[in-house]
Amino acid sequence: MRSAICTFLVVIATAAASVHAQRVEVNALAAYMFGTSTEYIRSNGAPYGEIWIAPSAVYGAAIDVKLRNNIMFEFQYMVQPTYGEERARGVGTNSTDLTNHMIQAGGLYYSTLNRQADVFGGVMFGLEVFDPSKPQYATVVRFLGTLTAGTKVWLTDAIGLRLQAALNMPMVLSGVGFYFGTGGTNYGASTFVQLLQFNLGGGLVVRL
């Protein structure tokens, strides 16, 4: 898992550096992820218990590449070392160390307030990997969508501070359909958000 993620980061970094863009920024990030929980159910649909993920630090890096005026492409990798609890009703609680890997890419729209500050907001999509340490729990991969907003305060022309808030929304694919008839063909997919992960943080930005 770790070697694959590192390889992916190197590939993205190399691609970003080769883009003929007006600006490339490298971000070292850290944040505080608040605790969250989600119910899980029996096969008959009846509630059975909940999974709780403890609050903890989250850290990682991002590469921003300017595509055109006020739009930047961002690739981001974050990791959350934490622990989780399975709280089964009438049975008890089991816990395990848990490492969550968040790999995403998306677009940021930013506006320059003045020479020292930019504000931004954006949407990213990717994958979140929930990797428990105990072997009785399986690693789970979820499609991930994130809303983010914040500001970059430039201390010099090349170095700045990034402050941001982000809402992560791991999703479960609940159904896929393909339809055809006299009016033509169509397809669709439905998902639902399994839990919400909110974090506040920031980091150091270096403009290349």
N, C-alpha and C positions, 0 to 999 in steps of 0.2 A: 504494500500500500504506500509506504513512505517513499520508496524508490520511484514508483510510478508517478506520484505527485511531484516529486522533485524534477523528474524528466519533463513532465508537462509544463512546469514553471519555466524551465530553461528554454523549451521550444517557444513558448509564448514571449518570453523576454527577448529572444533572438529575433522573432518576427516583428515585435514592436520596434526594436532598434533599427530594423531595416526599412521601416515605413518612412516615406519622405513626408514627414509631418512638420508643422511649424513648431511643435512643442511636444516633448515627452517628459513625464513626471514619474518619479519613483517614490512610493509611499511606504514607510514602515509604520504599521498600525498596531494599536492595543486598545482594548475596550473592556467594559464590564457587561457581561451578559446576565440579565435577570433570570431568576428561576421560572420554570414553566411546567405545565402538566397537560396530559391528555388522557381521556378515557379509552379503555379498550373493552371489547365486547366478546361474548360467546358466539359460536357459530349460528345460534338461533336469534341473534340480535339483542339479547338481554345484556345490560351492563354487568361487567365482571369486576372491574377495578380501574386503577389509573397508573400511568407511568409518570414519574416526576423526575425532572432534570434539575439538578442543583445549580444555583447561581455561581459564576466563577469568572475568572479573567479569560479573555479571548484575544489572540494575537495573530499577526500575519503580515502580508504585504500586498501591494497593488501597483499596477502599472497603468498610467493614463496616457493615452495618445490622442492628440488633437486631430480631429477629422476635418472640421471646418469651423467657421465662426460660431462660438458658443456651444459647440458639441465636442465631447471627448468620449472615446472608447476606453472602458476600464476592464482590465482583467484582475480578479482578486482571489486570493487564497487566504482563508482564516482557519484557525484551529482552536478548539475549546477543550482543554483537559478538565474534566469534571467527574461527577458520579451521578448515577441514576438509581431510582428505587421503583420496584414493582410492588404496588400496594393492592393486593388481591383481597376483595371483600370476604370476610369470614375465614381467611386463610392465614394472612400475616404479610410481612414485608420482607422482600429480598432486595439487596443492593449490590451494585457492581461499579467499579471504576469505568468511566466512559470517555471516549475521545471522539469529538465531532469534527469532521473535516468539511469545510464549506468552500466549494470551487465554483466561481461565477464569472460571468462576463455581461457587460451591458453598456448603456449609454448614460452619460451625465450631461445635463444642461447647466451651464454656469453663466453667471453674470458678474462682470467686474464692477465693484463698487468704487474703488479708487486704485491707486498704484499698489497699495498695501493689502488689499482684501478682495477676495472673490467669494461669492456664495454659489452653492450648487444643489441640485436635486436630481435624482435619477432612479432608474429601474434596472435591476439585474436579474439574470436567470442562470441556473446551473444545477448543481447536485449537492446534496448534503449526505455525508456518510456517517452514520451512527455506529461506532465501533466499540462494543463493550469488551471488557477484559476477561470476564468469566466465560468459559467455553459453552455453558448451557444456554447462553444468549447469542443469537445470530446477529451478524452485521447486517444493518438495514440501510438501503440507499433510497433517498427520496428526491424527487424533483423539487427545486428550490426557487422561489421568487423573493426578491428583496426590494423594499422601498428605502431610499436613503436620502438624507439632506444634511447640509452642513456648511462650513465656511473654511477657506484657506487664508491664513494671515501670513503675508510675506515679510520676513525679517530682513532679507536682502533680495536681490534680483533672482537668486538661485535657490534659496533655502527658506522654507516656511513651515508653519504649524497647521495641521488639519484637525478640525473639530467636527464631529458628526454624530448623528443618531441614525439607527438602522432598525428596520423591522423585518425579520426573516420569517418566511411562511413556507415550511416544508409541506408538500402536497402529496396526496395519494391518488393514483389513477383509479377511478371507480368504474369506468366502463368505456368501451370503444364500440362504435357502430358503423356499419356500411350499408347504404340504402341505394336501391335502384328501382326504377319503374318507368312509366310512360313519359314522365317529365324529366328524366335524366337520372344521374347518379349523384350521391353525396356521401359524406362521411363525417363523423364527429367523435369527440372524446370528452368525457366529463371527469373533473377532479374535485377534491375538497381539501381545504387546509386542515392539516392534522393538528398543528399547534402553532403558537405564536412565540417568537423569540425576539425580545427587544434588547438592544444594547446601546450604550453611550460610550464614546471614546474619542480617540484621535491619534495623532502621531506626527512624524516628521516627514516633510515633503522636500525632495531634491529635484529641481528642474534642470534637465540636461540640455 
